[in-house]
Amino acid sequence: MRLYRAEGNVINGQETIFSGGSSSLNTKATPAHFPAPAYQQQDSVVHAAFEVLEQAIADHAFPCASVAVTHNGSLVGLKAQGRFTYEPESPEATVASIFDIASVSKVIATTTMAMILYERGLLDLEMQVAAILPEFAGDDPRRRDVTVHLLLAHSSGLPAYEKLFLRAKTREDLMRAAFATPLVAEPGVKSAYSDIGFIILGAALERIADESLDRFCQREVFGPLGMAHTAFNPSPGWRTLIPPTADDRDFRGRVIQGEVQDENCSVLGGVAGHAGLFATAQDIAVFAEAMLNGGRPMVRPETLAFFTRREPAPAGTSRALGWDTPSSPSQSGKHFSANAFGHLGYTGTSVWIDPERRLSITLLTNRTWPDRGSQKIKEVRPKFHDAVIEAFTR
């Protein structure tokens, strides 16, 4: 691994890692904390939330959904509803269904990789991105002010989204286009969610680790947590478990099933900092429970608290480092505590984690089927989250 860390926190030895919750160094991580199954009574306890999803499917907000809820260390909800598409002969979704989680990849993979590298002393958040990726420097002097911190906080000045795939046909071409994307605001002045920023962030982390995002996360995150049904570029054998996300007649000319829906990520080979990960709801619940366990076994509680604390600037931002926090109004609903954190995905996915309530809610859907036109998910998410929390606070 390459070292990109200011003095004061340098660690010798690539394989040395922090033991969870300890200030000492160790080569063994704290065992993963798996939520104990306790969802036998879910249909009576969480019935109102499931009814929200049932109605949403009937209203064509999305064809199917898979849900996982953890509370006080137990998996209290695990249920799938609907079919892969709206056709009656389409396969039924099950809790084994694997979804394209889109931008939820930003926190499950990319942000977690950043936390691990930061904790190991390999990543200085205040380092200029151009010092890690000289390709990013360009002619605009403002680009020298863009730091890793600003990329994580979505305040780098980069635009939200660009259809780079329309002019870039290879991974190399698309990365060059991403590096050259002009700033649309002064760095650090405005909060603006940016896919482009996370594409660049993923590349920076790969450069530091001297390893691809998918390989790093498999070894350091998915493997240790036992997330056996989580991966970038899922194997062909998983295809029948994956609901389709789009009938893409404009770009790829085929139904998108078992490959990433996001076109920029597709050109990048299915692995990128902003998207590309596939997972079951239960796997994400395992990850969420690790977050409720202070980040163990991946990182220490202090590191997780630092990354999930809302940024003080720019004014009005709801962003933490990589993560989002509840705002008003919020897709998380109205009941999550101020210290909660989560993220949404374009395909109709989300995860929200509340340390105060010892609660996590994972919702996976394929709301982009068949043509990404429906926006009804924006009404469904907060109603669903509210109904879940109300079930445990009566």
Secondary structure, 3 states (H helix, E strand, C coil): CCCECCCCCCCCCCCCEECCCCCCEECCCCCCCCCEECCCCHHHHCHHHHHHHHHHHHCCCCCEEEEEEEECCEEEEEEEEEECCCCCCCCECCCCCCEECHHHHHHHHHHHHHHHHHHCCCECCCCEHHHHCHHHCCCCHHHHHCEHHHHHCCCCCCCCCCCHHHCCCCHHHHHHHHHCCCCCCCCCCCCCCCHHHHHHHHHHHHHHHCCCHHHHHHHHHHHHHCCCCCEECCCHHHHHHCCCCEEECCCCCEEECCCCCCHHHHHCCCCCCCCCEEECHHHHHHHHHHHHCCCCCCCCHHHHHHHHCCCCCCCCCCECCCCECCCCCCCCCCCCCCCCEEEEECCCEEEEEECCCCEEEEEEECCCCCCCCCCCHHHHHHHHHHHHHHHCCC
